[in-house]
Amino acid sequence: MPISFPPKSAAHDSADADALALNALGWVLADDERAERLLALTGLTPEILRERLTDRAVLTAVLDFLANHEPDLLLAADALSVEPQVLLAARERLAR
């Protein structure tokens, strides 16, 4: 008999989106040039990232940054072992 799991709750989806965005941020910051571009294009600063790391607006800005540059979106998705659409869906959940 197969095991049945309950559907994910909205809170669980939101936590997944937060975790994915944090992982994406880590990936972005691992490359100096990409990190500088993130800061320049989003208006984020190192101080804002430190102080508001889990703020949904900050996490959304990180995923917006990836969504607006397809090469980075594809590279990030590959590095995080997810499909690009998963990153885009996480962005939509965080923006709500």
N, C-alpha and C positions, 0 to 999 in steps of 0.2 A: 504494500500500500504506500503510495507516495506521500511525502510529508508536505503539508500545506502551511504556508506562512501567511500571516495577515498582510494586507496591503500596507505599503509605506504610508505613514501619516504625513501631513503637510509639514509638521515640525521636523520629522526625520529628513524629508526632502530638503528643507531649509538648512539643516545641519550638514547634509551632504554638499550642498552648494557652497556653504561657508568653507568647509574643509577643502573642497576642490579649488576655490578661489585662493585660499591661503597657499596651497601647493603651487598654483599657477604663479602667484607672486614670488614664491621662492625660486621658481624656474626663471622668471624674468630677472630677478636680482642677481642670479648667478652669472650673468653676462653684463659686464660694465657698460658696454655701448647700449644694450637693450634697456638696462636700468636707467641710464641717463635719458634715453628717449621717453621712457615711461614718465619720468619726472617732468620733462619738458612739455610733453603733450597733455598730461592730465592735470598739471598744476599741483600735484602732490609734492611733498617735501620729505626728506628723511625724518624730520620731526613728526610730521603728520602720520607717517607710516608707523613710527614707534608708538605714538600716543593713541592712535585710533586703528590699530591693526585689525581689530575684529569688527569695526564699524561697517555696516552694510554698504554705505555710500563709497567707502574706500575700496571694498572688495568688488563692488560693481564697476568702479573705475578701472580696476585691474583687468577685469574681463572685457570691458568695453575696449580697452587698449588692444587686447588680443583680437577681438572681433573686428576691429577696424584695420587690421594688417594681416591679411590672410597667410602670408608666409610664417609669421610668428604663431598664428593660431594653429596652423598645421604642425609646426615644430613642437609647440607646447603640448598639443594633444598627443603626439607621438611619445614625448618624454614622460607624460603622465599616464600613458597607456589607456587613453580614452579616445572616443571619436570626437572630432571637432564639434559636432552637434551637441555633445554632452556639455562642453564648455559654454556653448551658446544658450543652452537650456538653463544652466546654472545661473548665467547672467540674468535671464528673464525672471527666475525665481527670486534672486536677490533684489531685483529692481522693483518688485511688488511692494 
